[in-house]
Amino acid sequence: MTVHEITPREAQQRQRFGAVLIDVRDDHERETGMAAGARGIPLQALELDPPHYLPDRDGEVLLICQGGARSKLAAEALLQSGYKHVLSVAGGTSRWLADGLPLDAPASGAIDDDDIDRDFVERYSRHMLLPEIGLQGQRRLEKAHVLLIGAGGLGSPVGFYLAAAGIGHLRIADDDVVDRSNLQRQILHEDAGIGSPKVASAKARLLALNPRIEVEAVAERVTSENVERLLDGVDVVIDGADNFPVRYLLNDACVKLGKPLVYGAVHRFEGQVSVFDAGRERGTAPCYRCLFPEPPPPEAAPNCAEAGVLGVLPGVIGMLQATEAIKLILQLGEPLRGRLLHFDALSMRFRETRLSADPDCPVCAAGVPFPGYIDYVRFCSGSA
């Protein structure tokens, strides 16, 4: 049975002469609005009992979905049920929007007319098609504040994906400048930006990707004096640092202030990712010190400049960090809390290590008062 299609503008014209327009998308998909004048009836419900929704089999029925596929299925079902005048809107709601045609707020009142933003709907449509995210989840991402420490190898993919996802406010702290040797892995930066502050380069690239977000560039090295200011008001902290003193400092501050910390590290061909959330789950979730009570000797943990690193490796690890940050904000899925994920690029294998909270941890053990910040450089040099 052949289903005939019409354009959104033709559908709008037919509505004026009495045709009924039905949006067959699921309820969560219609939260961002429907084609003006449409009725929302999910495909499954319409197929199950067409006469309940459309008692007049002789009237003209127009069907619309997101892209045009489900509306054709609905049209086939109606034609087989004896409806005589059924048409599918080619390109669906996506084309309706692209053609500049008006939207109506959903009957549920989830959003106001003034809140319907074409850029928002189009930019985040693939997120909002997911029932686990939807409009409300995307709004939550839009209101989120994330602190990213480091605009280098890990910070580059993290920054790109968080900006693309619609994180409303991204604070990036890094006191370094772009060097030519960075460009092999630090994809936030360009050759033309060599010598410029990394945070400035990062801000320009991220706003070019998504001008809806706010990027706060902080050209400072993280220290005990400014760490709490940097963490002020943020929902999630992402560790994109490349040295142990900053990692221990971030851990201690996050425990003290109750902030979840998304940890990532790379070395040559291997990387690690975890979520340390001991500040909010004292005595249950481990912190970074539970994993590494003492830093390794400097000669056992050289940085990228000394040991080298596979250029794509930070991309893999940073992408996983961004995923964990989004999950934490949306309270979605199972975070890497109490788990350390290892990645070996040479064997292309992941493995997982279970982590437990150390009951004797000097920072995160239940009932232990915060001991205060220390000289982290001295501590990590082995002279503390």
Residue, then its C-alpha position, 0 to 999 in steps of 0.5 A: m500500500t503506497v503512502h503519499e508524502i507532502t511537504p510541511r508547507e503543504a501540510q500547513q495549507r491542508q490544515r487550514f481546510g480541515a485536515v487533522l495533523i497528528d504528531v506520532r512521536d513519543d511524549h518526551e520527544r514532543e517536550t520541545g514543541m510540535a508543529a503548530g496545530a498538531r495533536g500528539i498521539p504516540l505511534q504505538a497508541l495510534e496503531l493500537d486503537p485508531p478509531h479512539y483517536l480518529p473516529d472519522r475514517d473519511g476525514e483527511v489525516l496528516l501524520i508527522c514524526q521527527g524525520g518522516a519514517r515513523s509517520k509513514l508507518a503510521a500512515e500504512a497502519l491507518l490505510q490498512s484500517g480503512y482510513k481513506h485520506v492519509l498523508s505523511v509529512a516528508g522530513g517530519t518536524s526537522r524539516w518543519l523547523a528548517d522551513g521556518l514554520p511555527l511550533d506550539a508548546p506541548a499540551s503538558g505545559a513542559i515549556d512556555d511559548d517564549d522558551i521555544d528556541r530553534d537553536f536549542v531544539e536543533r542543536y540538542s535534538r539528538h540528546m532530547l530524543l533519548p528518553e533518559i535525557g529529554l528536555q529536562g535533562q538538557r536543561r539540567l546540562e544547560k544550568a550546570h557548572v563544570l571546572l576543567i583543570g588543564a587545557g591540554g591533552l585531556g582537557s581538549p576532548v573534555g572541553f569539546y564534548l562538554a561544550a557540544a553537550g551544552i554544559g552551560h558554564l565551563r571554567i577552565a584553569d591553566d597557566d600554560v601557553v601553546d607550544r608546537s609540541n602540544l599540537q600532536r594531541q592537544i586538539l583545542h589549539e592551532d598552529a596559529g595560536i602558538g605562544s598564546p595562553k591555552v585558556a584563551s585558545a580553548k575559549a575561542r575554539l569552544l565558543a566557535l563550536n557552541p556560542r550558547i555556552e559560557v567559557e570562563a578562562v582562568a590563566e592561573r596555576v592551581t594552588s592551595e590559595n586559589v583552589e577553593r575559589l576555582l571550585d566555588g559554585v561548580d557541580v563537577v571537577i575534571d582533573g586534566a592535570d599532568n602532575f601529582p601535586v595538582r592531583y592531590l590538591l584537587n582531591d583534598a579540596c573536592v573531599k573538603l567541599g563535597k565535589p565529585l572529581v573525575y580523574g584521568a591520566v595518561h602515560r605513553f600508551e596507557g590511561q586511567v579514568s575514575v570518579f572520586d566522590a568521597g566528599r559526598e560519600r564519606g567512608t563509602a566512596p574512595c578518594y584519590r589518596c585511597l588509591f595512591p596514599e603516597p605519590p610514586p617517586p618522580e623517576a617512576a612517573p615521568n610526564c609526557a615531555e619526558a616519556g612521550v605519549l601516543g597522540v590519540l590516547p588523551g582523546v580516548i581518556g578525555m572522552l571517557q572523562a566527559t562521559e562521566a561528567i555528563k552522567l554525574i550531572l544527569q544522575l544517569g547510569e553507573p558512574l566509575r565511583g569505586r572503580l578504576l578503568h584502565f586502557d591499554a592502547l597497544s592491546m586495545r583492551f580495557r580492564e577494571t580494578r575495584l577500589s575501596a574507601d580506606p578507613d584510615c585515609p587521612v583526608c576522606a575517612a568518616g569522621v576525620p576532620f579536614p587536615g588542611y592543605i599541605d605543601y603538595v610539591r614537597f610531598c610529591s618530591g618525596s621530601a615531606 
